């Protein structure tokens, strides 16, 4: 039975709640249908969670949509975090932070694509647990909610403790910590691990996301939808792998050289390249701006609207534009446009004018034109930079058209830039020794730990898991296939349309369970399974001991055996490579399928 429990009362206007939701409810929910949690109250306002199953238009993949909805007919500004608990591997818990205005009853904020349905429902992923009393399966959603402003009264940011030094910036801090007192927590349900008294416990570290990704995946050249490839951020237990530091107005922020070199090269001074272990790099922006930017560097998540003031959004735009992160640039401009008024446009134009940035100049000109009658009375109007003033005059005299604000198509995606690391081996800090020939594959511990449970657990100081050797005959894949697998892991995507062989499919199936990947590459590899490569896949399945691929291969080859023999001149030669037991199993199924 679903329920809401109060986990912690942070203050009069802030509290943490936990929603226990039966998996059965989710399975029975039809697409786009709504389900609401029981209501709960914070600061005199009533709230509930709104859940939906949604499918993307492009691929049809289903996601769980989670939103916080106000049930009180009054305007209120709230800062809140939604956290989907993963008890098997706490760092894999999915969390996002929001700061939003709820204008009336029914107003809701959250994410349409919070988590893929397959990832949530599969028990081995750790989000689902069994209630000891009923035997039913549940998953938990934590809500940490703080009323920031209501009825014109500000309650400050009590209950949120930042790790950015105060007084450094006029903008809200970009990284937040929530603290939970375990002694105050009420627990009507527990995860299986907690009942056994061993293994990971519920994570009390809830550093989450200040910013969220846009609802739809962005489009890169040619209209092809990009697969997101976020890394683990904040770093949680992987912080030990950081090997460089940014100095942002006295605030130190840790990072990984491999990611920074791949993503932020245009912003790095020439004298610090190549980045050395332990190096310190200074960037002349405020801490809140750089925190938002660094999050995008690691996750491709854009800031939530209403979080950053206009000056910070413009600074974030300049950083993103320099690195050609045009998706983020566009988001910054969309957010900043309504914030530019006759009260601040002159100050912003004077302090953030860049003659070489045509996009910003077009934006400034449009705002100056809209507010011209008011601004012309301000003495500061005469201080507008000469080039901008001249263009404004020409537009007013119809000598020049009003410029359009256009953003180029995004090219530098996280997946593509991480793929460069896999291909080049630059900044690698580990070597995987694979197969009986002891081939060397250069890799990056932080990226592998962000993608694979095996490496994440091996790095976690609280875990006793170690990375096993991969030198047995079952791992005897070619150097090329190992490299393509690594690139696929880094990109979180397989380019199966480009030189993708049966061996490449086999290595994905083999290493999926060994590495503990999330299943995305396996689904893509599964789509590459066809009658043209089925026999070769069967051979690789036998050679590399991949039972799942073995069974499918035999079934597929047996049901298409006659056509395969006629169309593939190498078919008999390939069959002869199979061991005797596999040949017998194959022909047994051929005979049965022809009865």
Secondary structure, 3 states (H helix, E strand, C coil): CCEEEEEEEEECCEEEEEEEEEHHHHHHCCCCCEEECCCEEECCEEEEEEEEEEECCCCCCEEEEEEEEECCCCCEEEEEEEEECCCCCHHHCEEEEEEEEECCCCCEEEEEEEEEHHHHHCHHHCCCEECCCCCCEEEEEEEEEEEEEECCEECCCCCCEECCCCCCCCCCCCCEECCCCHHHCCCCCCCHHHHHCCCCCCCCCCCCCCCCCCCCCCEEHHHEECCCCCCCCCCHHHHHHCCEEEEECCEEEEECHHHHHHHCHHHCCHHHCCCCCCEEEECCCCHHHHHHHHHHHHHCCCCCCCCCCHHHHHHHHHHHHHCCCHHHHHHHHHHHHCCCCCCCHHHHHHHCCCCCCHHHHHHHHHHHHHCHHHHCCCHHHHHCCHHHHHHHHHHHCCCCCCCCCCCCCECCCHHHHHHHHHHHCCCCCEEEEECCCCEEEEECHHHHHHHCHHHHHHHCCCCCCCCCCECCHHHCCCHHHHHHHHHHHHHCCCCCCCCCCHHHHHHHHHHHHHHCCCCHHHHHHHHCCCCCCHHHHHHHHHHHCCHHHHHHHHHHHHHCHHHHHHHCCCHHHHHHCCCHHHHHHHHHHHHHHCC
